[in-house]
Amino acid sequence: MKENPQSTLVYFNSKPPLSVSINSIHRNLQASNSTPLSKPDISTMKDQSIILKEDVSVDDYSDLLTVAPFCWWRSAAKFEEYLKWKEEEAKSPSLNPFKLDPELTFMREMERLALLSPEGLDELRQKLYAYRAGDFWVPAGGVKREDMDIPPVNTILLVGFHNSGKSSLVNLMYSVLGRTGVIPFAQTLSGNGSRQMAPTLEEHNVLRSMRSGFCVYDSAGFDYDEVNEFTGEMWDWMIDGVYHREPLKKLEDESHNRHHPWKKMESDFNISLTSSTPKFAKRRVTFVMVVANLFEINKAIKSGDRQPLEAVRQIFCSPAIRKCNENPLLILTHGDEVGCEDRINARLKICDYLEISEATGVYDIVCLTEYGFLPDESDLITAYSVTEAIYRSLMVADRGHLPKRKIKDKMILVLAWFMGLLGAFFGLLARSFSALSSRY
């Protein structure tokens, strides 16, 4: 289907006109090879299957032009079918949206992000700036807020394999929330694709504020054939907590370090990556985001290799993560490196393999542009997606806090441990005497 830059589905709510920069509109129009329009022709747009209200303002149309160049899914073959479904939904509001096939459900979710991004981005930003840990807690079970075990800072942990885009995602968070432009706070891949990642956990205050109620941890990536080691590290992170510059546990195994490139890094820079730094505060992980490289997974699926997909499934469904939150968020990166149809199909296959919804809890985020820079704020959909992902994470984290353990609970726990050790001791004695009696 030939792409038509004006064939766009839009729903305009009753809202005050937005102040959109004319220069940004012209810049986006040039990026989408469109001809700048001084005023939209409503009758022409209706003839092209676009659902609009009668009171569409020029400022609202400018808002549309700002996000239109970044709506890559609108060039898909089934988008015209989605337009027809939206027309039917407008005529019959009782139409059941759950009967949509996965691809149309995906397009419905992306259209939601495109609709909310112009105004919703600043609204979510302000909520995150004012956020404090526990703000989204909901009273339940008759427990008061002061009796809840709410940490001073909620911790979002990013996990994923090598080249999944975790560090690039952190830089995008800084760019969108910290207003840092293209300053790289987290180390990413170099221009020649070599690894420049430290084998430690890195804490990032993406709001760049001392009063921030949350932080983001960037973890070191593993290879796809190191799932067991990765799972072991995650168990330690979930049970013991994390702290800034915490080294990986496997670095303590010298036999492993001899074959690992991080050992060479220690000798080259004369540093010790395994030395602990107890001065940094230990954080309790309250939410986990699983970051996956859509480009690599799609390439592997086409070649018949399901190892990357299976590795992501084992991490996503790991009991270690479920100890923190029932369903982590899935962040798909590097999707802009594949075509539109492959990008959609890869996302649907990944969601189907993980047995999760195609829309809820999944975000397709462009972390780096083709020139190696972070996307600026003109890409409102990407900026809104990463902001909403953080906002959703904090909501789930605050609603998952448990009541504080009282002295009585601690005494019962200690007694249970003591009884367990006592039982193991008598079991060992019984086995020893049984071996002695069989010998004599």
PyMOL commands that set and color helices and strands:
alter all, ss='L'
color gray80, all
select helices_A, chain A and resi 22-31+42-47+58-70+72-75+79-91+97-99+102-129+145-147+166-177+227-240+249-252+254-257+261-269+294-302+307-316+319-324+335-337+340-354+380-398+407-439
alter helices_A, ss='H'
color red, helices_A
select strands_A, chain A and resi 154-159+202-204+214-218+242-243+282-283+285-293+329-333+362-364
alter strands_A, ss='S'
color yellow, strands_A
deselect
rebuild
show_as cartoon
